[in-house]
Amino acid sequence: KQWYQRRVAITAGENGNFVGPTIISNVTTDMECYREEIFGPVLNILEADTMDDAIEILNNNPYGNGCAVFTNSGAAARKFTNEVDVGQIGVNVPIPVPLPMFSFTGSRGSFLGDSNFYGKAGLNFYSQWKTITTLWKEEDAKTATAEVAMPRMQ
């Protein structure tokens, strides 16, 4: 593996802590970065051969904070959002963080207690919501079959 380090210069808070945006690729399920829930600007990238394999990887993780899928297929997006047990899901949106009018919707080990942080869900004690953020463009509808690969500029 090759590791690339980006030099980040901080102009404020020199005596504090700062973690620059970090992308960890080629992650496997036996790595600590997969097994532990990381809070910060960190993106773990795992690869799977099929969508079913990807859903299984996500659902087998003890945490269920957030994930994203990029696809041109509405059927693939629906399958993914219905079968994955994660509180915040992005469809064609890289960071599935909801706006403040929605509540934090973590799942499993990413959520403790019976009420959420803020928003209307803070009043609901007996349900756990799932927030799905999507972006669809008419020009992206090219095929009738599911495409589960990351879109690329052509």
N, C-alpha and C positions, 0 to 999 in steps of 0.2 A: 504494500500500500504506500501511496505517497501522501504526505501531509503538507498542507499549505498553510502558512501563517500570514495573516494580514496584520500589518502594523497599524494600531489604532492610537491616535493621540487624543487624550482627554484634556480639555481646557478648563474644566471646573471639577471640584470634588477630588483633587489630587490625593487627599488624605483618606478617602473613602474607598469603597469597593466598586468595581466595574467589570462586567462580563460583556465583552463585545459579541455581536451576533455570530453564532457558531452553527455550522452544518456538519453533521456526522453522517457520512455515507457508508454503504456496505455494512450496515448494522445487522446483526443476527440476534436471535432470541436468547442466546446465552451471554450476551454482553451486558455489563453493568448499566450502560446508558439505556438499555431496553428494559431491564428489570426494575430500575429506580425511576420514580417520577421526577423529572427535572423542571424546575421553574426558572425561567429566564429566557433569553433570546436564543434558544437552542432548537434545532430541527434535526430529528433522527430520521434517516431515510432507510427503510427496509424494502427489499424486493421480494415479489411473490410471482410464481408462474401463472396463477389463475386468480380470478376475483374470489373464488371460494377459499383459496389458500390465504389471500390477504385478509378476508373476513375472519378466518380461523385464527390468524396471528393476532389480530386486534382483540378478538373476544377472549383469547387465552391470556392476555396480559392482565395482571391484577388491577390495573388502573383503567379509567375510562374517561379521560378528560376531553380530548379532541383529536380529530383526524380529518383528512381531506381526500377527495377523489377527483380526478380530472378526466372527463369523458365527453364525448359528443352524443352519447346514447342515453336517452331518458329512461329506458328500461334498465340499463346497467346502474344508473344513478338511483333509481327506485329500489332495486335489489340491494344495493349497498346500504342505503339509508335505513331500509327496513330490517336488515339482518345484523348490522353491526351494533354492538352494545356499548355505545359511547355517547356522552351527553352533548357534545358540540361537534357537528359534522359540517364540513364545507364541501359543496359540490361546485367545482370550477372556481373556488375561492380558496386561496392558500392558507389563510388564517381564519378559522371558524369562530372568531370571538364575537359574541352578540353585542348589540347595542345595549345601553343601560336600561331600556324599557323591558328587556328580557332579563331573566335571571341567569346566574351562573348555573350551568346544567351539567356538571360532572356526573360520572357514573361509577359504581363499584367503589374501589379504593380511592378514587379522586373526589369522593363526596362523603362527608360525615354529617350525621344529624338528620333532622327531619324537616328543616326549612332552609331555603336558599338565601344568599347574601342580600339581594336587592331586587327591585322590580315587583311586579304583581305576584310572582311565585313565592315571595317571602311570606305571603298570607296563606298559602296552601300547604298544609302540613302532611297530607297523605298521598301526594303524587310526586313523581319525578319526571320532569319534562325533558324532551329532546328538542334541541334547536337545530334546524337544517337551513343553511344559508346557500342559495344557489344563484347562478348566473347563466342564462341561456341567451344565445344570439342566433337569430334566424339563419344567418349565413353558415353557421357551424353544422346545421343538419344536412349532412352529406350522404350518410349511409343508413340502411335499415338494420344493420347488424351491430351488435355491441362492440365498441372499441374501448379497451381498458388500458391502453398505453398512454403515457404522458404526451399531450399535444406538443408538436414542434413547429417552429416557424419554417415556412417553406419558401 
